Amino acid sequence: MKRVGHLMPEIVEWENLLLAFCRAERGLSDKHEADVYRENLDENLRFLRDGLADGSFPFGEYHSFEVRDPKTRMIHAPAFRERVAQHAIFNLCEPIMEKKLIDDCFACRKGKGTHGALKRAQVFARRYKWYLKLDVRRYFDSVLHAQLLEMLGRVFKDAHLLKLFAQIIGGYETERGRGLPIGSLASQFFANHYLSQLDRTCKQVLRIPGYLRYMDDFILWGHERDDLMEAREGVEKELHGIGLQLKKRAHPERVRDGVPFLGHTVHPFRMETDRRARVRFFRKIRSLEWQANEGMIDELELQQRHQCLLGFGSLSNLVNLQRSI
């Protein structure tokens, strides 16, 4: 695929900046920053347009806090004005990066997500006898900035855009030259793209019969245990080349015993939801209803997010359970 250029004029178009603002405020539990930004919307968007155009926009201002879902994670949410800036950039860049991803990559992609990944896992569970579940050790903290920028340079040729990417990426570090903040729109797309070469290696070079990735959690599927053991060595070599390591020395397991994945245990013809995932499901349902009662989200957003959760819950009969309580 040829590298793409000349995106900056479209990124700084007024219509795109307005769209970026609308998308940035969507789904926020606390609308205060968005409301303040809206009070001087034209002035703020002009500041954004000029800052992106001349490279002076101040990236790297984060609000950090802990969440437990179920494990404790540190979230680094960008300031609202940077949230708008990232939407403005990725309104144009995300569709291009999307084309670089394989079909069996499911995180942070329209029409895929957790629901799609679990359904695809069940297809593989019906087809293969063995699976090998792998995940990357401290993935977001370990991404190499220079390596990521080199990868982006193979997709985009606009020097000014690549400079903006460098400013976003360089605005956060866990150690020198490493790390992406969990909680940033840009991080989702960067992290997905960082493993896209691994995806192609697994499919085209290692020729793994079945392959499925959800961000840094991935499953290899096959008919023979020894084939998966050999494939694991190839995966470790590929990850080492981009500064990453697997969490632990995993071994192939039999599909007939169930495949633990994304808060579920996947069987060929049924799905079991783990206890902690059930608790989170009902907590999110109640949280949505509370936000609606407090006027934090409107009826349309309530219905859309509610339907999304119910669609996820229907995989393992959580919907019927929810309706009965």
LINSUL-V546491 format. One record per run of one state. SS is the DSSP state (H for helix, E for strand, - for the rest). FROM is the first residue (numbers start at 0). LEN is the number of residues. Records with the same first field share a line. If there is no record, write none. Layout:
SS->FROM-LEN / FROM-LEN
This chain:
-->0-3 / 4-3 / 11-2 / 25-6 / 39-1 / 54-7 / 68-3 / 78-1 / 98-6 / 105-7 / 127-2 / 136-2 / 142-1 / 153-2 / 156-2 / 170-4 / 175-2 / 178-6 / 194-1 / 205-4 / 214-2 / 222-2 / 240-5 / 246-6 / 257-1 / 261-2 / 266-4 / 273-1 / 293-5 / 316-1 / 323-2
E->3-1 / 61-7 / 71-7 / 104-1 / 129-7 / 143-1 / 155-1 / 174-1 / 177-1 / 209-5 / 216-6 / 245-1 / 252-2 / 258-3 / 263-3 / 270-3
H->7-4 / 13-12 / 31-8 / 40-14 / 79-19 / 112-15 / 138-4 / 144-9 / 158-12 / 184-10 / 195-10 / 224-16 / 254-3 / 274-19 / 298-18 / 317-6
